[in-house]
C-alpha cells in the first residue's frame, strides 16, 4: 500500500492496484466526467495523495455532505454519496491493516 504521495505521472501506472469490486450502477456510481483514459478520478487521487491524505480527504468530503444533507439534493442521494466515501475510506484502512 502506498504510504506517501507519488509523482502524478506515476499515478496511472499504479492506480489499478486500488480498484475494488465494481460499483453498482446507482446514483452513487461515478458519472462519466469522473473517468478519463479508462481510469477513475478517485483511484488517481488515492494513488497521488497516499493513504493518509486520501483517508483525510474522504472524512472531509463526508462532513461536507453531512453538513448540507438535504439542502442540495435529496437526503437519500446525499446519504449514498456519504456511504461511497465511507466505503473508500474503509477499504483503504483495511488495506493498510493487512499490510502490517
C-alpha positions as CSV (number, residue, x, y, z in Angstrom):
1,X,0.0,0.0,0.0
2,X,1.3,3.4,-0.9
3,X,2.0,5.4,2.3
4,X,3.4,8.6,0.7
5,X,2.3,10.6,-2.3
6,X,3.8,9.7,-5.7
7,X,4.5,11.7,-8.7
8,X,1.4,12.4,-10.8
9,X,2.9,10.8,-13.9
10,X,3.2,7.5,-12.0
11,X,-0.4,7.6,-10.7
12,X,-1.9,5.9,-13.8
13,X,0.6,3.1,-13.6
14,X,-0.2,2.1,-10.1
15,X,-3.9,3.1,-9.7
16,X,-5.2,-0.3,-10.8
17,X,-4.0,-1.9,-7.5
18,X,-6.6,0.1,-5.6
19,X,-9.6,-0.9,-7.7
20,X,-12.2,-2.7,-5.6
21,X,-15.3,-4.6,-6.7
22,X,-17.3,-3.0,-9.4
23,X,-19.6,-0.2,-8.2
24,X,-23.3,-0.9,-8.8
25,X,-24.8,1.5,-11.4
26,X,-26.6,3.7,-8.9
27,X,-26.7,7.4,-8.1
28,X,-23.5,6.9,-6.1
29,X,-21.6,5.4,-9.1
30,X,-19.1,7.7,-10.8
31,X,-20.6,9.8,-13.6
32,X,-18.6,9.7,-16.9
33,X,-17.0,13.1,-16.1
34,X,-15.0,11.4,-13.3
35,X,-13.4,8.9,-15.8
36,X,-10.6,9.6,-18.2
37,X,-8.5,7.2,-20.2
38,X,-10.1,4.2,-18.5
39,X,-9.3,5.4,-15.0
40,X,-11.5,6.7,-12.2
41,X,-10.6,10.0,-10.7
42,X,-10.8,8.6,-7.2
43,X,-8.2,6.0,-8.0
44,X,-5.8,8.7,-9.3
45,X,-6.5,10.8,-6.1
46,X,-5.7,7.8,-3.9
47,X,-2.5,7.0,-5.8
48,X,-1.2,10.6,-5.9
49,X,-2.2,11.5,-2.3
50,X,-1.2,8.4,-0.5
51,X,-3.3,6.6,2.1
52,X,-3.2,9.1,5.0
53,X,-4.2,12.1,2.9
54,X,-6.8,10.1,1.0
55,X,-8.5,9.0,4.2
56,X,-8.4,12.6,5.5
57,X,-10.0,13.8,2.2
58,X,-12.7,11.2,2.5
59,X,-13.5,12.3,6.0
60,X,-13.7,16.0,4.9
61,X,-16.0,15.2,2.0
62,X,-18.3,13.1,4.2
63,X,-18.5,16.0,6.6
64,X,-19.4,18.4,3.8
65,X,-22.2,16.1,2.7
66,X,-23.5,15.7,6.3
67,X,-23.4,19.5,6.7
68,X,-25.6,20.2,3.7
69,X,-27.7,17.0,3.9
70,X,-30.9,17.6,2.0
71,X,-30.1,21.1,1.0
72,X,-28.7,20.5,-2.5
73,X,-30.0,17.0,-3.4
74,X,-32.4,14.6,-1.8
75,X,-31.2,13.4,1.6
76,X,-31.1,9.7,0.4
77,X,-29.0,10.7,-2.7
78,X,-26.5,12.5,-0.5
79,X,-26.5,9.7,2.1
80,X,-25.5,7.3,-0.7
81,X,-22.6,9.6,-1.5
82,X,-21.5,9.6,2.1
83,X,-21.7,5.8,2.1
84,X,-19.5,5.7,-1.0
85,X,-16.8,7.9,0.6
86,X,-17.0,5.8,3.8
87,X,-16.5,2.6,1.8
88,X,-13.5,4.0,0.0
89,X,-12.1,5.1,3.4
90,X,-12.8,1.7,5.0
91,X,-11.2,-0.2,2.0
92,X,-8.1,2.0,2.3
93,X,-7.8,1.5,6.1
94,X,-8.4,-2.3,5.7
95,X,-5.6,-2.5,3.1
96,X,-3.3,-0.7,5.5
97,X,-4.1,-3.2,8.3
98,X,-3.5,-6.1,6.0
99,X,0.0,-4.8,5.1
100,X,1.1,-4.5,8.8
